[in-house]
C-alpha cells in the first residue's frame, strides 16, 4: 500500500493511465433504439452478390471492427462527416522482408547488421510502382482522391466524407454510444476494393474512430503540494554537477514523506547499479532514442528534473498530426495527475539512465481525440525519419479490441524499423492478464498492442527491494495497483525467436521486464495544476517506466565499444532469446515469484521464461557481450566428413535436452508452426567453428496429427522443402537429414503440427581436407532377413543384434571408414526401433529407425562408422524384418561435399503422378547451382498419395536399375527418406516406382 502521500492517493490507480475514450459529438446523429443494419452500395457492385466476377469483382479486406462491449447503436453517421483515412499497402514480398530481418539479426549471416539506410525501404521492400498505380486508380474509380504516398511506400492517405467512403468501399457507417457516454462512429462491414488490387492492401484505417489507447503509468505519489513540505520548494531546484542520485530538494521531500532511495523509489544511480548499467554524465553518448507520446509535454518539468540530477540532455520535439500548443495544456489535472505525466516519466527515466543520449519526443494528438490513424502516423514518422536507434512507447491498446487493419499496418511499420536496425520496445500494460478490463470490463486473458507485435520487444513489470547483492525482485501484480501485462497473443502465431523458450501456440508476451511497482518506483518531476503552478517531485510506476528503462539498456549497449565495432543491436528479440539460450544467468535476472492475477487468475512467475516477466530484467554487462556479438563467418567450400563414433543427442523435447534456456530446460513439445533452434557447433563433440553441414537423425514422436518437418540453417530463409512427414497422431518416425550449418553454428527445425522432437547427430562436414571423402556406389543389397540375404534364416529379428559384413561387400573397400546404408524395417510387430553402430562399440542410446505399430514399413538412411572387423551392428528392439542397402562409403579418397540452399527439384503433384513401373529422369547438374561433373547428389525424397504398397529406387541415369530400394511404403502413407544418389554422366538421376505415387525431391547438397 502507499505510504504518506498526497490526497490524490485515494483514487484508484486505474484512473492513472490516460485513455483514448473521448467525449465529443458527432454531427447530425439520427437516434434509434435498436441496432442498425446499414446498407451501402459499393462503387464496384454488390459484394458476394454474384453481380460481377473476375479481377474487378469487389473483395472485402479484413473484417468489420468489433462493436465495443456495452455500446449501443444510436443512428447513422452523418454523410458529411470527414474521414482521414490511410490505405495501407503490403510490402511487395513479405517473406523476403522477413528473411532480410532475420539475416541482419543473425551473427554469421553475410548480411548481419547490414541494415537498410534511411529512405531505402521503399525501393527494397515497398510495393512496386505498378501496384501503387493500380491501387491509386482503383481509389479514383471509386470517387476518391488519394494523397501523396508515404516515403516508405506503405500508405496512401485519403480524405473523404462518410458518403464518399461508403460508396467507394461498399460499407455503411453507424454511430455507437459507448459505456462512458461517448458517441463514436464505425464502419458496418469490412471495406471492399476490386479483387485485382485488394490483395495488395493490408487494410484501410480511419473508417472508425473508436479507440481506447492508453498510457501505462500508475497514479503519482506526490511528495509535496505548493506549501505542504517545509524546505526547498521544487521550483527552486538549482542546476548542479551530474550525480546519479537525486538532489536534496527531492530527497528531503521524500524523507519527510517517509520514503527512502532503494526501498520506496530508485534513483537513476541505484536503478542502474541493480541492472549493471553505467552511471555517468556521458552514458549513451552518440545515441538517439525516440519516445512516442499522445499528450503535451511540460518542458519545465523536464528541465527541473535535469537540474536535480545535474544533466544537460538534449530533448527535442517532433509534432505529428498536431502542432505545438494544440490540445489540452500540459499540467491540466486529470483525476490526480497532470497532462504530460507519461511524457515526464519516459523522458526523465531516460535522462537519468542515459544522459549522454539525445531524446526526441514524437507527439501526436491528445489520446482523448487521437484516432488509430493518428497513432499510425506517429509510429510511421518515427520510423521513416530514422533518426533514433531506439524507439520506446508506453502507450497501448488491448489487442482483442484493436482493429485488424491497424494491427497489420503497425506490423509493416515495425518490420520496417527492424530492417533499418531500429530497436522498438513497448510497455506490456498494467492490467495483468486481463488487458481489456478497463476497456470493456472483460476479465478474459488478453495482451496489449503494440507489445504483442512480433517486431516489438514487450516489457513487463517487476517489484524490487534493496540494492546490489541484497536486492530481491518479484513479478508486479497487486490488485489495487495493477500488474504486469502478459499472456498469449490472440493475433500473432508462434515466432521463431521464442522457440523452446516460450512454448505457447502463439506469440507470448512480455519478452523482458523491469521495475514497474509504484511502491518502489521512479522519481520524477511533473506538473499538476490542481496542486501547484510549478513542477512537483513525485514517484510513480507502471510498465511505462519499465519500457524506457529497457530502452536505456539498449542505448548503453549501442554506445558500448563492442557494438561500436560490430554494429548496433537493431531488432532486439532475436538476440535476446539467443542470449537466454546460450547463457541465461549471465544475461538476465530471473524473476521466479509473483503473478499478474489482477482481475482474475492470470499467470505465475517461474524459473525461466513466463508470461509475467518474460526472460526477466537486464544484466547489462552480459547483454552487451551477447547483443553486440561479432559477425562471425559461415564455413563454406568443399567439405569432408567426420563421423561420430556414436550418435550424440542434441535435442530431445521430452526431457529438455537442448530445449529451453541454458540453465532451465523445458519438457514441452514443439508447437504447431513453432521452430526449434539446435546448437550444432560446440555441441556433442562437434568443433566450435568451421562446420559446413551436419548429418542429423531427426525423430518426431507423440505426434498430434499429420505434419511435416523442415530443417535449415539458422538466420537464412526457411525453404519450401521438407525433411520428414507423418500422417496422423501417435506416430514415431525418423529420417536422416543433411543440413547446412549457419555462421552462428545453429540449425532450425520447424514442424507444422505439435509434436515432440529428437535430433541425434551422426557426423558433420568441415571445410578443408581433414575428414573423409565420399564415393558413390551402385546400390546393392547387403541384408534382407526376409530372403536369407546376409543372414542364414528368414526369421524376423526380435530384440537381437545382427552382424552385417560391410568391408569387401557391395563394392565397399577395405579402406572405407564409414558406410552409407539405407535401412528398412518391414513387417513389424508392435512398436520398436533399430540402431546401427560400429561392431565392437557400445550400443548407443540413439535410434535410427522407429515404428509405432504392427505392419509398418519404414526406411531411413544412416551413415555408420565401420568396426575394426569390417562389420556394422544392427540392433532391433521389438520385432521386424530388416533390409540394408549400401549406396556409398567414406574414405581418404573420393569426392568432397558442397552445401546448397535447400530447393525442391521435383513435385509430381504439379503435373501427374509417377505411374506404377515407370521411370522418371531428373536433371541435377545445373539445378540450384550444382555444376556439371557432379558425382552424387544428396536429396530428401518423399512419396505421398500412395495407391498401394510399393518401393522407390534411385540411381544414376544411363545405368542399370539396381535391385535395392531407397523408400518402401504401404498404401496411404506419406514417407520421406534421405538418399545419396550417383549422378549420371549426363547430369541426371532416375527414379523408379513399383506402384503409382506422387514423388517429391528436395536437394540438400552434392558431391564433386
N, C-alpha and C positions, 0 to 999 in steps of 0.2 A: 504494500500500500504506500501511497505517497506520504511524505512527512510534513514538515512545517511549510505550508505553501500558501499562495495567494488564493483568494476566494474562488477563483475560476476553477480550482481543482475539484469542486463538487460536481462539475459537469462530466458526463461520460466521455471517455477518451474517444469513443467512436464518432463524436462530433468534430474531432480534430482535423481529420483529413478533408481537404477542400474537394467537394464533389461537383460533378458536372450537372446535377439537377438544376434546371433553370425555371424561373418564373417569368415567362414572357408570353405575350398574347400572340395569337395567330389571327390575321385579319379575316373578316367575313366568314366566321365559323357558322356552319349550318348545324344546329344541335339536333341530336336524335338520341333516344334512349336505348336503342338496340345496336348490336354490332352491324356494321355496314358491309355489304358486298359491293365494291366499287368497280364498275365496268369501265373499260377503256378500249379504244380501237388503235392497234399498232399501225404505224406508218407502213409496215411491210405486210399487212394482212393478219388474219386471225392466227394466233399461236395454237398449234395442235388441232386446228380446225379442219385440216385437210384441204384448205383452200389453195395452198401453194406448196410446192415441193422443190427440191434441188438447192443450189447454193444460195439462192435469195430467200428461201423459206426462213422465217424467224426462228431463232433458237434462244431459249431462256439461258441467262448467265447466272449461275449460283442459285440461291434461294431467296425467298422473301424474308425480310427482317422479322425477328420474333417480337410479338407484342409483349411489352413488359408485364410481368405478373402484377395483377391488381389494377391494370389500366382498363379504361372503358372507352369505347368509340364515342366521339362527340360530334361527328359530322364530317363532311368532305372538306378537303383543304381548298382554300380559295385559289382559283385558277391563275390569278395574277401573282401569287407568291413566288418570289425569286429564289432560285436554287443555284448554289455554286457547286458544280459537280466536277468530278475527275473520272475520266475514262482511263482506267489503268490497264496498261499493256503488259503482256507476259514477255520475259526475256526470249530472245529468238531461239535459244536452245537451253532450256532449264537444266538439263542433265549436264551439258558442257559447263555451265556456270557452277553447278555443284562440284563437278570434278576439278575445276580450277581452284575453287576454295579449298578443297581437300589437299590439292597439290601444294599450294602456297603455305599450307598449315602443317605439312608433314616433313620433319627433318629427313634428309636423304633424298627427297624428291628433287629433281633438277630445278623445279620452279620454286623451291622453298624460299619464302619471304620475298619473292619477286612480285610484289603487289602491283595492281594497276595504278597508274599515275592519275592525278586529278584530271577529269574530263575524258578519260579513255573508256569508261564503262559503256557508253552509248555505241561506240564503234565496235567494241569487243563482244558485248553481250546484249545490247539493246535490240529491240525489234528492227527488222530490216526497213529500208525506206519504202519498199513495196507494201509491207504490212501497214506501216503508218499511213501511207496514202490511201490504202483500201479502207481502213477504219475511219479516217477523216471523211472520205467520200460517203461512207455509209451514214455517218452522222449528218452530213449536209443533206443527203437524200431524205433524212427524217425531219428536216426543217431546222436543224441546229447549226450553230456556228462555232466550230472548235477553235480554241485559242492557241497560243504558242506552245509547242511541245516542250516538255521539261528537258533540261540539259542532259539528263541520263536516258532520255527516250522512253521513260516508263509511264508517262501520264500526259493526257490531253485534257486541258481544262475546258469546261463548257459552262457558260452562264445561260440559264433558261428559266422560263416560268414553269409552274406546275403544269399548265395546259400544254406547253411545248414538250416537256419531258414525258407527259402521259401519252402524247401522240407518237413521239419518237421511239419510246421504249415499250409501248404496249402494256402499261401498268396504270392503275388508278392510284389515288392518294387519299388517305384518311387522317383525321385528327384523333388523337387519343389523349384522355386526361389521365395523368399518372397519379400514383397514390398520394403524392405531395401536393396535388392540385395543379401542377404544371401541365400546360397543353402543348403537345408536340405533334409533328406530322411524320408519317412514314408511307412508303410505297406498299401497295396491297399485294403485289406479286413481284417475282424476280423480273428484272428488265430483260428485254429481248432485242437482239440485233440479227441481221442476216447471218445464216449459218456459215457462210464463207469467211466472215470476219469474227464471229463470236468466239471461235476457238483461240483467237489472238488476244482476247480481252479477259483479264483475270477478274475484273469486277468494275462496277460503277459505284462510286462513293459519293454521298451527298443527297441521295434520294430520301433520306431520313435524317432528322435532327435529334432523334432520341439518343442520348449519350449519358453515360454515368461515370466518366473518367474521374479519378480522384487521386489526391496525393496520399502518401502512405506515412504520415507522421502522426505522432500522438499529441495529446494536449500538452501545452507548455507548463512546466513548473516554474512560475515566476519567482525570482529571488527578491524583487523589490518593486514597490509602486513608486509614485512620484515622490512620496515623503516617508515611505514605510521603513527604510533602512537608514540608520544613523551612519554617517561616514561618507565615503566618496560616492557621489551620485554617478550613474553611468554616463551622463552627458559630459562629465569632466574627465573621462579617461584620456590620458595623455599618451602620445606616442612614446615608445621606448625601444631599447635594443631587443632583438629577437630572443625569445626564450620559448621552449616547448611547453612551459607551464602557463597558466592563466595569470593575468595581472591581479594586483591586490584589490582593485575595485571589484573584481569578480569573486575572488576567494574570500574577501571579507564578507560580502553579501551571502555567499554560500555558507560560510561558517556560522553566521547569525541565524541562518535557516536550519542549521544542523547538518549540513552536507559536507562531505569530505571527498577530496580527489582520490580516485582509485576504489571508492566504495559506492558513493552516490552519483558520481559522474566521472568521466575520464577526460582529463586534459589531453591535448594533442600528443604531448611527450609520453604520457603513461599509456595511451592507447597505442601509439606507435611501438613502444617498447614491448607491449604484450603480443604484438604481431611480428616482432622482429624487424620493424621498419626503421629507416634512418630518420633522425630528427636533426634538421639543420635548416638554416635560412635559405639554402640553395637546393634543398631536396626537390627533385623533379625539374631541375633547370633544363631548358631547351625543349620542354614538352608542353603540349596544349591539351586541355580537357574541356569538353563542351557539356553543359548541363541543359536539360530540357525542362522548361517551365511554362505554366499556364496561369501566370499572375504577375502583377507588377512587383518588382523588387524595390527594396529600400536601401539605396546606396549608403545612406548614413549608418544603418545598422552594420553593414559590412565594413565600413570604414572604422567604426567603433571597435569591432572585433579585431581588425588589423592593428589598431593602436594598442589593444590589450595584449596581443601576443607578439607585437613588435615586428610585423611583416609589412611588405610593400608589394604584395602580389598583384599582377596585372589582371583586372577584371573588366571585360568589355561586354557590350550588349548588342544583340542582333535581333531585330523585330521582324516577325513573320506573320502576315495577315493582320497586323496591328501596327500601331505607331507608339512612340514614346509618350507616356502620359495618358493613353487611352485606357478605358476600363476602370475598375474600382481602384482607388488610390491605395498605395502601399500603406500599411498600418491600420486600415479600416478594420475595426473589430468584427470578427465573425465567430460568435459563440465561444469566446475565450482565447482567441488567438488573432493576430493581425494578418491581413493580406501581406504576403511576402515572407511568411514564416518558413514555408517549404524552401523557397529560394535561399533564405538565410542559412538554413541547415545545410543544404547541399554545398553552397559556396564556402561557408565558413569551415565546414569539415575539411574540404579540400585545401583551403588556405592553411589550416593548422597542420595538415599532414604533408602537403607538397607546396610549400610557399614559394618555391622557385619556379613553379609552372605558371603558365598563362591560362586563364579561365575565360570562356566565352559563354554568356548566358543567352541561349536561344529562347526568346519569349514569344509565345503565341497569345491569342485572345484569352480572356479570363475563362477559367474552367466552367463557370456558370453559363457561358454563352458559346463556348467552343463546340464545333461540330467534329465529326470524325475526319472530315476533310481538312479542317484546321490542324488537327493532330498530325495527320499525314504530311501536311505541308511543312510543319516544323521539323519532323524527322527527316524528310527529304532534303530540306535546306541544310541540316547538319551534315548530311552525308555528301551531297553534291558540292558543298563548299570545301569539304575535305581539308579543313584546317586543323582539326583536332584528331590526335591519335587515339583518344579515348572518349567515349560518349557515355554519359550516365543519366538515367531517368528514374525519378522517384514517383512517377505517376503511372496509373494503370487502370484497367477495367476488367471486370470478371470475364473470363474467356467465353463462358457459356452465353453471355448476352451480347458479346461483340459481334457485329455483322461480319459475315464471311468475306465479303468484298474488302472490308477494311483489313482483316487479318491477312488476306492474300497480298494486298498492296504493301502492308508492313513487311511481310516476309521478303518481298522483292527488294525493298529498300535496305533491309538489314543484310541481305545477301550481297548487295552492292557494297555495303560498308565492309563486310568480310573480305570481299575481293580486293578492296583498296587497303586492307590492313588496318582497319579501324576496329577497336575493341568496343563492344556495347554491353553495358551492364544495366540491370533493371531491378528495382525492388520487387520482391515477390508478394507484397501485400501484407496487411496487418490483421486479417480476419481468419487466421489459422487455416484449417482445411475447408472452410466454407466461404470462399471468396465472394460469392454472390449475396451474402447475407444482408449487407447494408443496402444493396441494390433492390432486392426483391423479397427479402425475408427468408430465403431458402437456406436450409442447413445442409443441403446436399453437398457432397465433395465437389470442389471446383478450384481452379487455379487462375492466376492473374496474367493478363496480357499487358505488356509485351514480355514479361519474364518467361513465359512459356514458349516464346518463339524459338525455333531451332538455332538461329544465328545470334541469339542473345544469351548472356550469362545471367541467370536468375539468382538473386541474392536474398537469402532468408535471414532470420534474426536469432540472436542469442542473448542470454543474460550473462553477466560477468561480475565476478567479485575478486578483488585483490589484484596484485601485480606480480610480475616475474614468476618465480617458481611456485609461489603460493596461490596464483590465480586459479579460479575454477570457472568453468563455462557450462551452461546447460541451455537447452532449447528455450526460446522465448515463447511462453504460452500461458497467459494469465487471463481468466475470463473477464475481469473488469477492465483490463488494459489492452487486450488484444494478443495476438500471437503470430508467429512466423507463418506466412503464407506458403503452402506447399501441397503437393499431391501429384496427380497424374493428369496430363492434358487430355481433353476430350477431342482435340482437333488434330494434333500432330502425332504421327506414328513414331515408332522407336527410332532413335538416332544412333548412328554408328559409334559416336564417341562415348555413349553410355553403356555399350555392350559389355556384359559381365559385371557391371558395377551397379547400375540401376536396372534390375531385371524386371521391368514393367512392360506391359503390352503397348504402351505409348510413351511419349516423352515425359520424363519425370522432372519435377520442379521442387525445390530450387537446385542449383548447381553447387553453390557455396553459401556461406553465411558470415555474418559479423555482428557486432554489438547492435542491439535494437531496443532493449528493455528501457523504458523511460525512467525506471527507478535507479538506473546506473548509466544514464545516457550521455548525451552530447551537450557540452556547454556552448551556448550561443548568445549573441545579442540580436534582439529582434524588436520591432515596433508594434505596439498595440495601443491605438489611440484611446481605448477605453481606460487605460491605466496611466499612460504617460505620453507626453508630446515628443519624447526622445527615446532612443533605443534602451531597452532594459536587458539585464542579464537573466538568463533562464536556462533550463535543462529540458530536453525532450528526447524522444526516441522514435522508434518505428523502423521498419526496413528502409525508410527514406534516409536514415543515417548509415545503414549498412551498405547500401549501393555506392555512395560516393567514397566510403572507406575502401571498398574493393577497387573502385576506380583509381584511388590514390596508390594502392598497392601495384596496380598495373603501370601507372605513371612512373613510379620508382623503378620498376623493372625495366621499362623502356629507357630510362635515363642511366641505367647501370652500364658498366664497362662491357659486360657480356652482350647485352642487347645492342649496344652501340656498334659492337663488332659484327654481330650475327643478324641484326635486323630486329625491328620492333615486334612485339608479340602478335599483333593482329587479332584475328578471330581466336578467342580465348579457349573455347571449350575443348577443342581437340587436344591442346597442350595440357589443359588442366587434368583431364582424365588420364592421359598418358603419364603425367606426373604421379597421379594417385596409384596407377598400376605398378609403376616402377619402384617408387619409394614413398609410400603413403605417410608414414610417421615423420619423414623428413620435410614434407611439403605442406602438411595440414595438421591443425589441431582438431582431433576427432571429438565431436560433441556426442556424448553417449547417454544423456539423460534428459528428461523433459519431454514435452509433447506440444502439439498445436491444436489441442481439443478446446477451442474457444467457445463454439456454439453447439458442437456435437462431438462425439468421439472421432478424433482425427488420426494422426499418425504419431508414432513414438520414436524419439531419437534412439539410435542403437549404434553399435560398433560398425564403422564403415559408413557407406552412403545410406541416407534416409531422407524421406520426403518432408523433413522439417528443417534440417540444417545442411542438406546436400552432403558435400565432401567435408564440410567443416570450415573453420576460419583459417586465415593465411599464416604460414610460416615463411616470411619474406625471403630469407636467405636461401632456403631450399628451392622456393618457387623461382627465384631469379635463375638459378642453375638450370632448372627444368624448362622454364618458359623461354629462356634465351639460349637454348641449345645450339651448338654449332650445326652447320648444314649437314655434314656427313655426305658420303658418296656411295651410291649403289655400285656393287661389284658387277662388272659386265664382261662380255667377251667369251671366247672359247673356254669351256669349263670341263673339269674332270671330277670323277665321282669318288666319294668317300663313304663306304658302307659302315653302319654301326654294327658292332659285334652282336648287339642285342637291341631290339627296338626300345626306344625310350618314350614314355608317355609325357607329352607336353600339355595336354588338355584333357580333363575329364570333368564335365559339369556336374556329374553325380556326386563327387566327393570334394570338389573345389580345387583340384589340381589345375593350376594355370588359369583359374577362373575367379574373378573378383579383384579385390585390391591386393597389393603386395603382401600385406600382413593379415588380411581378413578375407578368407576365401568365401565363395558363395556356392551353394549346392542347388541353386535353382536352374531349370533348363533354359536353353536359349529360346527366346520368344519368337513367334512368327514375325518375320520381317526384321529380326534382330541380327546383329553382327558380333561375332566373337573375334577379337584381335588375339593372335597367338604369337608370343615372342619366340623367335627362332634362333637368332644369333645370340650366343652366350648361354643357351639353354640345352640341357640334355647331352652335354659333351660336344656341342657344335661350337666352332670358333666364334669369337665375338665380332669378327669382321671378315670380309672377303667372300661371303656366301652368295652365290648367284641364284640358287634354287634348292628346294628341299623336296624329298620324297616322303610323303605322308600317307599313312593308312588312316583314312577317315571313317568313323563309325557313327551312325545315328542309332539310338536305342530309346525305347519308351516313346516312340512317335505317337502323335495325337491325331494324325490324319495324313493324307497324301502330301508330298512335298518334294523339294529339291534343295541341293546344297551347291553353293558357288564358292570357290576358293580363288584368291587373287592377292597380288602384292599390295600391302597397305599403302595408302596415300595415292593410289592410282585409281582410275575409273573402274567401277565394278563391271565386269564383262557380261555379255548376254549369252553366257555359256553355262554349263552345269557339270559338276563332278560326280554327283551322287543323286539318285532318285529313289523314291519309295512310294507305295501306292495305298497305304492305309495306316490305321492306328495299331500300336502294339508291336511294331516291327523292329528288328535289329538287323541292319545292313551295313556292310563295309565296302569301301572302294579305295584303291590306291590312287594318289594324285601327285603329279609333279608340279610344284607351284613356284613361281618366281618370287624371290625374297626382295623386299624393298630396301632402300638405303637405311631405314631405321630398324632393319632386322626383323620386321613383323609381317605376317600374312594375315589376311582377314577371311573369316568363314561366315557366310550368310546362309540362313535357312528360311524357306518360305512358310514353314509351319513350325509350331512349337515342338521341340524335341531335346533330349539330352544328346550331347556330342562328345566324341572322344577323338583325339588326334595323337597318333603314335608315329614318331619319326623313324624311318628305316635307313636313311642316309641323306647325304647332301652333296651339292656340287659347289666347287670353288673355282674362281678364275685362276689360271695357271696350270701347271703340269704335274703337281704333286700327287694327284689322285689317279684313278683308273680310267681307261678309255673303253668305249663300247664297240662291240662287234655284233652285228645283227646276223641271225641265223634263219634259215628256212624253218618255220615252226615244226617241231617234232614232238610226238607224244612219248613221254618217259614213264608215265604211270597211268593205269586205268584199272582200278580194282574190280570193275565190272567184267573185265575180259582177260585177266591174267597178264596184263602188260605191266612189267616192272615188279610183279608180285606173283607168287605161285598159286594164289587162290582167287576165288570170285566172291568171297565173303565180305560184307560190309565191315568197315573198321569201327570198333566200339572202344572208346576210352583207351586207345593204344597209340604207339608211335610206329610210323612206317619209315624205314631207312631207304632213302631214294638215292641211287647212284647217279652222279651228275658228271664228274670229270670222265672224259672218254666216252660219253654217251650223247647222242643227238647233236654232235658237232662241237661239244664243249671240250676245249683242250685241257691238258694237264696244268697249264699256266694260268687258267682262269681263277680269279679271286672271288667273284660273285656271279650269281646266275640270275637271269630274269625268267620267272616261271609264271604261267597262268594257271592258277589253282581253281578247281571247280568242285564244290560239294554237290552231290546229287542223290536223289532217292533217300533223303534224310528221314530220320525217325525222331520226332520230338525236336527240341531245341538243342543247339550246340554250337561249337566253334572249332576252328582249325588254326594251328600255329605252325609257322615254318621258321627253322633256325639252323645254324651250323651244327652238324653232327659232332657230338662231344662237348658242346657248350651247354650251359644251364638253360633249361627251358624258360623262355621269357614269360612275363605276365601279360604281354600284349598279344592280341589275336589278329589274324589276317582275314579269315572268312567267318562270317556269322550267319546263323539261321535260327528262325524262331518257331518253325512248325514242320510237321511231317510233310514229305513230298516236295520239299524245296529243292530247286536247282539254282545255284548262285555261284558266279565266278569272282575272282579278284586277282590282279597282277601283284606279284611280290618280287622284291629284289633281295636275295638272301646270300650272305657270305657262305662260301663253301668250306666245310670242315676239312681238317688236315688229312682225313682219309678219303677226300674227294666226294663226300656224301652230304646230303641235306636231310634233316629230320623233319617229319611232318607228324604233329600230334593232333589226334582227333578227340575232342571232348564231346561225348554223345555218340551217335551212330550215323554213319554216312558212307556212301561210296565216294572215292576221291579220284580226281583226274589231274594230272600235272603235265603241262605242255611247255617246252622250252622255246624261247624266241630270241635269246641272245645272252651275252655274258660280258663281264668287265675284266680287263687285264691291263698289262703295261702298254699294250699297243691297241690301235683301233681309232675310233672317231671321237671327237670332243662334242660336248653338249652345248647347245645355244638356246637361250630363252627367247620367247616371243610374247607379244601381248596376246592373251587368250582370245581366240576368234573361232566362230562357228564356220566350218568349211562346207558342211553338208547338213541339210534338213529336208528329207524327202516329203515332209508334211506340206511343204510349199509347192510340191509338184505331184508326185504319185508314189505310193508305197513300193518298196522293192519286193517283187514277187517271189514266190517260192521257187527255189532252184535257179534264181537269177544272179548275175554278177554285175556289179557297178564299178566302173573305173573312176577314181577320184584324183584330180590333179593336186599335187603337193608343191612341187617346185614352182616358184613364182607367187604362191599364196602367202599372205601375211609376212612378206619379206624373206621367205625361205629361198635360198639360192639354188641354182642348178647344181647338179652333182651331189645333192643331199643323199646321205646313206640310209637314214632311217628317220621316222617321224614319231613323236610322242603324242598320242591322241586319247581323249576320252570318248568312247563310242557308246551310244545309248540306243537301245531298241525300245519302242513303245508302240502301242496299238497292235500288240502281237495277236495273231489269229489262231495260234496253236503252239504246241511245243516245238522248239527249234534251236538252231545254233547259227552263229556267225563266224566266218573265218576271214582273216585279213592277211594279205601277202603282197609281195612286190609284183606290180603289173609286168606282164611278159613272162612270168614264171608259172610253174605248175601249182595248182591249188593244193596246199598241204592237207593232211588228214587231221591235223589238230584244229581246235576251235579257240576262239577268243571270248565269246559270250555264249551262254546257254540259258534257255528260258522255258517257262511253261506258259500256257495261254493266259492272256490278260495281264501279264506282268510288264512292268517297265524296269529294265535292268541297264545299269551303266557299268563300264569297266575301262580301265586304262589299258592301252595297248601300245607297244613299241614295234612298229612295222617297218620292215625293209622297204625302201623306195626303189622302183624300177629305174632302169637307165633312161626311160622317157619321162621321169619325174612324177610317176603316178603310182598309186596303190589300188588294189582290188578288194571289194567286199563281196562275199557270197553269203546268202541266207538260205536256210533249208525250208523255211516257211515264211509266208508273207508278213511283212512288218515294216513299220516306219524306222528309218535309220538316221541318227544324228551323229556328227563327228566334230569335236572341238579340239583344236590344236593347242598344245602346251609348250612345245619345243621341238628341236630336231637335232640330229647327229650329222656331223660332216667332218 
